[in-house]
Amino acid sequence: ELDRVAEGLTDPAAARDARWQAAALQGKAGDRAAEQRALERYLARHPQPLVPAVEARHRLAELARERGDRRMETAWT
């Protein structure tokens, strides 16, 4: 829902925060596939600022490692 809300926001910082929160909530819920999709959408739309983008890539690498997907783990690092 937060990702959908982010699409309608005109403030880029608010949209970025909403997408980040969406990914965090999916992670807390234990839905790894949804968390991955949310983080990928976040990075596609918000490659900057650098620090959260690096954190998102790191988490995507962790998720790939959990799945045993060495190729994607390497791609995200």
C-alpha positions, 0 to 999 in steps of 0.5 A: 500500500505504501508503494502505491501511495508513493506513486501519487506523492509529488515530494520526492523525499516523501515518496522515497521514505514511503518506498523505504518503509514499504520494504521495511514492513515487508521484511518485518512481516517475513515476506522476503519476496515482497521485500525484494520487490520493494527494494528493487522498486526503491532502487529503480526510482531512488538511486540517490542518496547513496547511503540508503541505496547502498543499504538497499543493495546490501539487503538485496545481497543478503536476501539472495544469499538466503536463497542460495543465489550466488549470482544475484548476491554477487550482482548486488554487492 
